[in-house]
């Protein structure tokens, strides 16, 4: 099916029918942060559901389902599935418009460069696509959904650190990857950023760095002073975006966020755009309030809501990483 018909990947702000969210379940993966992460994901699911949008929260087993039900409102639908990690942005179906009809694309998944291999992650995308009645294209290369961000008009942001990493597609050149993005997802213009955030488990996913908020505007953090651990990353990204002719909308950086001696890849850019709200992660730092306000100003038809995410961050991702939207059927 690859390359057949006109294919378009909608922007995240396009109307959505529902949102899939993964619920944390594995104590070996989450350690002492499991309960907190579950509470934060439940708060995220509740916020989207209470805004009037359908939420399908994936749970792993009976005990996990019981825990989730104790935390979420009746507006949230629970679906028991076999999945490893909660990061459905990377393992779930990427839903495109193919010649006017919804279909799913699920490239190969190799545990973020063979680093985190968990049973179910390689199959959950196809399972969700089948359950939704979508035709499924499974191209023979590795791509996670969080590695790309589109404006819905064929332009895509990504990072060299991730898409050109030899632990993903060592057989493909930059030009061949660009050709795959075009044929499989309709992404015909690639804006290459450099490195992602320090200590990002995903090798620099762009959804933690820079996000389209309109067809020609990208939200990007301003460094929080000279000691911001990602100061040079932000500066390089800004230069590349401006060279590409895109407008950069400044949002705050949370600055240095640590867990013990570990510097967390904390970012307000890991927000989730739903139909009525934008779920913005907060980290218990002074910049939180200004970040929510800045992102709210970028979405005049939506309300930005700050939600705590430190527990989820301890597992290596955020709200955007843990969710995947189903675009509305045209």
N, C-alpha and C positions, 0 to 999 in steps of 0.2 A: 504493500500500500504506500510505502514511502515515496513522497514526491508526487503522488497522484492527486490531481485537482488542486485548487487554490487553498492553501492552508494559512491560518492566521491564529496566533496566540493572543487572546485578549489581554488588555491591561487589567491589573487587579481591581481597579476602580470600576470596571464594567459590571453591570448587574449580575448578582450571584443568586443561584437557587438555594444552595446550602453550603455549609462549611464542615469539612471533616477535621477533627482534632484527635490527636493521640493522647491517651491517658497513661502516665507513668506506672510501671508495674514491677520492675525488676530491681530488688534490693542490691543485687551484685553490681548493677549499673549505677544506681543512684546513691547507695550507701546511706549515710545519715541524713541526706537531703530528700529522701523519698517522700516522706509525709508532707514536707513543705512544698515540694514540687507538685504533688497531687493537689494540694489546696490552691496553689496558684493557677494550675491548669483549669481546675474547676471554676475558679473566679473568672478566668478568661472565657470559658464556655458559657457561663451564666451571663456575662456582660453582652456577648453576641446574641444569645438566645433572647434575652430580655429586651434587646433592641428591635426584635421582631423577625429575626432571621433564623431559619432552621439550622440547628447544630446537630451533627452526628458524631458523638464521642465514642471512639473506639476503646474497648476494654478487652483485657486478655483472657480472663477466666472468671469463675463465679466469685471468688474472694475479691478480685479487683473490681468486678462489677458492683459488689456490695459497698465497697469503699467509695466508689464514684457516686453511687446513688445517694449516699449519705451527704455528699458535698454539693451536688448540683440540684438545680430546680427541676420541676416537672416539665419545663419547657425544653429541656435537653434530652435528646434521644440517645440511648446507649445501644451500641452494636458490638457484640462479642466477635472478635477477630483474632487470628494468629499473626502477630507482628512482633518484631524484636524491640526496636527502639521506637520512640514516639515521633520521630522526625518525618512526618508525612510529606512535608515540602520536598523532601529528597527521595522518598520511596513511593509516594502515592502517584496516581495518574495525573499527567499534565494534559489538561483538557483544552483542545483546540477547536476552532471552527474550520471545517474542511468542506469547502464548496457549499456553505450555508447550513451545514449539519454538524452537531457536536460529535467529536470522536476523541479517543484518548491516545496519548503517546507515552510509552514507558520504556526509555532506553535502558541499557544494562545498569546494574547497581553492584558495586564491589566493596561496600562497607567503607566508603570514603578513602579509597586507596588501600584496601585490605587492612585497615587499622581496627575497625570495629565491626566484626561479622557476627550477626545475631539471626537466629532462625526466624523466618517469616518476612524479613525485610526485603528479600529478593522477589517475593511473590505477592505482597500485599497490594502493590499498585495494580497488577493485572486482576486481582480478586475484586478490588473496589470498582474497577472499570466494568468488569463483567456484571457485577451486582447492579450497576447503574444503567446497564443496557447499552454501553458504548462499544462501538467497534474499536479494536485495539491494534495499534502499530507498535512493534517492539524492535526498534533499530538496533543494530549490532555494534553499539559503542556506549561508553559509560558517560552518564550525565545525571547530576542531581538538580532538582528544581531550584534549590537555593543558590545555585551557581549562576543563575541568570535572572535578569529583571528587565521587563519590556514595557514600552510605552503603548503597546497595542497597535502600532503602525509599522512594525517591522524592524524597529531599532531595539537593540538589546545591549545591556551592560553586563560585563563579566570581568573576571580577573585572570591575568596571566598565571598567577600563582596556582590557581585551581585548574582551569581548563587546559593549560599547557603542562601540567604536572605529569611527569612520566609514570606516576602511580595510577593514572586514569586511562589515558589512550596513547601509549608510547608509539603506536604504529601510525598515528595521525599527525600531520603537520598543522601549523596554524591555519593555513589556507584550506586544508581538508576539513578541519573542525568548523570553519566558517561555512563551508559548503554543506556540512551536515545540519548546522543550525538553520540554514536557509531551506533545505529540502524537507527536513522533518518537522520544523516548527514555524516556517515562514519568516524567520528572523534574518533579514537580508542585509542589515547594517549592524556591524559589531563594533561597539566602543570598548576597547580594551583598557581596563585599569590595571594597575600593577599588583602590588601586594595587598592582601586583606589584613584584618586586625591581628595584632600580636596574640599568639596562643590560641587562635581559632582552630578548633579540632578538625574543621572541614577543609583545611588548606586554603582559607581565604575566600569563603563564599561572599558574593557581592551583596546578598540581602542583609548582611551585617555591616555593610560599608556605605553603599550609595543606592538610593531608591528613586525611581521615577515617581513624581507626584502629578505630572501632567505630561502632555506629549513632548514638551521641550524643556522641562524643568526637573532637576534632580536634587533631592534632599541629601545633604552631606554635612557631617559634623565639622564645626570649627574647633581646633585644638583648645583644650582647657589649660592654657598656659604652656610654658616651656617644658614642663615635666609630664605632659600628657604622653602615655606610652605609645600612642599612635599618631603623634604630631606629624612626622614625616610622611606617613601613609596618607593622612588626610590632605596634606599639601600636594603630594604627587597626584592624588586622585582629582583634586580641584583643577590642577593644571591640565590634565588630560581631558577632563570634561569640557573645560572652556575651549581647548584646542579643537574639540569635536563640535563646537558651536552650540553647546547646551548651556542653559542658564542654571547656575548653582544657587540653591536656596539653603542658606546656613541654618543649621539646627545645633543645639549645644552638644558637646561631648560630655559623658559622665566622668571623664578624667580617669584617674587611677582607682580602679575597683579591685580589691584583692580578697582572696580566700586563703588565709594563712599566708604563705610566701608566694602563692600562685597569683599572677596577674590575670584577671578574668577578661575575656573579650567582650566587655559590656558595651552595648550600643543602643541608642534610641532608634537607630535605623531599622531595627528588627521589629518594627510595628506591623500590624496586620490591618489591611483595609477591608472592612466589611461594608454592607450596604448602607448602614446608617451611622456607624461609628468607626473610629480608628483606635485599635487597642495599642497603647504605647507602653513599653516596658519602663518600669521605674526601679531604682537601685538603692533607695534610701540615702541619696546624696543631695546636696543643695541644688544641683542643676535640674532635678526632676521636674519641678513646677514650671520652670522656663521651657523645658523640652516639650512638655505636653502642650503648653500654650503656643509654641512655635509650630508644632505639627498641626495643631488645631487650625491655625491661620492658613495653612496650606490646603485645607480641605473645607471650603466654605459650605458645602452641602452635607457635611458630616460633623459629628462631635468627637473630638479626641478624648479618650478616657485613659488616665494613667493607672496601671495595674502592676503590683509588685511582681518581680521576676527573678529575684536572686536565687531562689531554690531551683527553678527551671534552668537558670544559667549554670548552676553547678553540674548539670548533666550534659553540658556542652552546646546548648542552643537556646532558643527563645520562642516567643509566641508565633512568629512567622514561620520558624522552622518546624513547629509542631502542628501545623495546619496546612490544609490545601482546599482551595475553593472550587466549587462546581459552578462554572459560569451559567447564567440563565440561557435557556434555549431561545434562539432568535425566532 
